[in-house]
């Protein structure tokens, strides 16, 4: 093996090891925060006890927009922390979004088991993968699926497990708890620079509760 090839392999191995260590560190911090003070599930639940406004046909100009807290709920899987609420249709960042019965952004249900002859791509990531601010047909998963199907002359489907705010730990949990059940032929992880950190809402200190006025006594 040539010296340059050995150097390249060594650099790749070092990069892989560093990525793994960062992911493990992020998971450790997430677990420590969940242990101290209110549980992560409780903190998420404080912001998601409401449902989003219904879709009325025009998201680009509508002032009735959902926020992240409207479209997520606490997840039963601890490392997932939160997940999309199923069966929603609303405006989110100026674009129409539909969440199917399985809690996936899609305009249809994805058959399980996977139909014979279908090539299925599983997408993992955060808001970039979810497609924040763009119509479903303009998300990169839908565009890739359509282009590959046209080139191959065979059905190709993308299953979009992207959720706003997810980090690498949550994306790995999404793969294990949900993604593998779709029997993907290919799994694609969109890595963003902040994926090794905590979800943004875990870094924000919740506002203090308003003071309770003292009760009057007649004694």
N, C-alpha and C positions, 0 to 999 in steps of 0.2 A: 504493500500500500504506500502510495506517495505521501511525503511529509505533509503536503497541503491538505490531502484528504483526511489524514489523522487529526490535523488541527481543526478542520471543519467539524468532524465527528465529536471532538472534545468540546468544542464551543456549543454544539447542539445539545450534548448531554448536560453541560453546565446550565444552559438556559432552561432545559426541562426540569432540572433539579431545583433551580431557583423559583420557577413557576409553582412547582408542587409545594415548596416550603411556604411561599406567600399564601397559597390557597389554604394550607393547614393553619397558618397564623390567623388568617381572616376568620376561619371557622372557630378557632379558639376564642378570639375576641368576641364573636357573636354569641357563643355559648356563655361567656363570662357576663356579658351584659344581660343576657336572658335570665341568669341566675340571680343577679343583684337587683333589688328593687322590684317594681311591678314586672310581671312576666311579659315577654315579647308579645304573646297573644293578646294580653290585656291592653298593651299600648296600641297595638294595631286596631283592636276592637273599638277603642275610644273614638277613632276617626271614621269608622265604616258602618255605623248603625243606620245608614240612610241609603236610599236607592237613587239612581241618577234620573234626570228628567227624560221623558220619553222622546224618541226621535220624531220630528214633525216635518221632515222633508227638506230642510235647508240648514246645513251645519255651518256653512261658510259665513253666513250673516246672522246666525242665531246667537242671542246673548245667553240662552239657556244651555250652558255647557256643563258637562260632568267634569269632576276632578277625580284624581286617582282614588281618593277615599270612597268615592261613590261606586267604583267598579271592582273593588277587591274585598276579600273577606279573610279571616284567619284560616290558615291551613292546618289540617290534622297532622301533617308531616312536619316535625319541629324545624328541620333545616330549610324547609320551603318558606316558612314564616307566614306568607300570605299568598293568595291565588286569586284569579279572576272569578267574579260571581258568574254563574251560568245563566243563560237565557236572557241576555240583555241586548237592547238596541238603543243607542243614544249618540249624542254628539260629544266628541272628546278632542280637544285641541283643534277645533274647526273641521273635523272629519267625522263621517259616520262610521261607527264601529258596531259590529255584531259579535256577541259572545255566544257560542253554541251551548248545547246542553251539557257538554263535557267540560266547559270552562275554557274553551280555546277560541281565539279570534278566528272566525271563519264564517262564510255564508252558507255552510252546509255542515252535516255531520260526517266525520271520517269513520268509515266502516272498520269495525274490529270483529273478527280477524280481518287481516288485509286481503282484499280480493285478489284472485289469481291474475297474474299478468300485469299488475300495477307496480310501478317503481315508486317507492315512497321515500321522501326526504324529510327528516325531522330537523326543525330549526330551534335552536336554543339561544337565548340572549335577553337583552333588556328592551328599552323603548325603541332602539334602532331596529331590532328584529320584529317587535310588535307592530311597528309602523305608525308611530305617534305622529299625528297631523296629516296623514295621507289616507286616501281611500284604500279599501282592502285590495282591490285589483292592482293598485300601484305599489303594494309592499314588495320587497325584493324577492320574497319567497314565492309569491304568485307569479311574478314575472319570470323568475328562473324556471319554475315548473312549466309554464306555458312554452317558453323557448326550448327547453329540453324535449318536451313532448312533440313539438313541431319538428325538431331535428331527428328524433328517434322514430317518429311515426308510431309511437306507442304511448299509453297513458302514463303520466308522471304527476304525482301529487305532493305538495308541500304541506306539512302539518306544522303550524306556527305556535310554538310554546313560549314565545317571547312575552315578557311581562315588564312593564315600566318599573325601573328601580332594582331589578334583580342583579345580584352579583354572582360570582363564580360558584360559591357554595350553593346558592339557591338553584342555579342552572344545573348543577350536578344532581341535586335532589329532584328537580323536575324530570331529568332523564331517568333516574331510577324508579321514581314513584309513578310516573305517567308515561314518559316517552317510549319506553320499551314495549308497552302494551300495544303500540301502533305498528309494531314489527317493521321498523324502518330499514331500508336497504342502505341508507346513508344518514349519518347525523352530522349536522353542521353547527358549530359554536361560533357565534359572532363575539369576539373579544373586544371590549372597550377599555380604555385606560383606567376607569374607576371601578372595574369589575372586581378588583382585589380588595376593595374597601367595603364598609358596611352600607346597607341601604340608607339613603339620605335621611329618612324620617327617624332612624335610630340615633342619629347624631344630634338631633334637635332636642333641646330641653323643653318638655311640655310646659305651657304657661301655668303659673300658680293658680290654685283655686281661689275664688273671691272670698274675702273674709266673711264669716258668719256673724251677724249682729248679735250681741248678747241679749238673752231673753230677759224681759222685765219681770221683776218680782214685786208682789204686793204685800209681802210680809212686813 
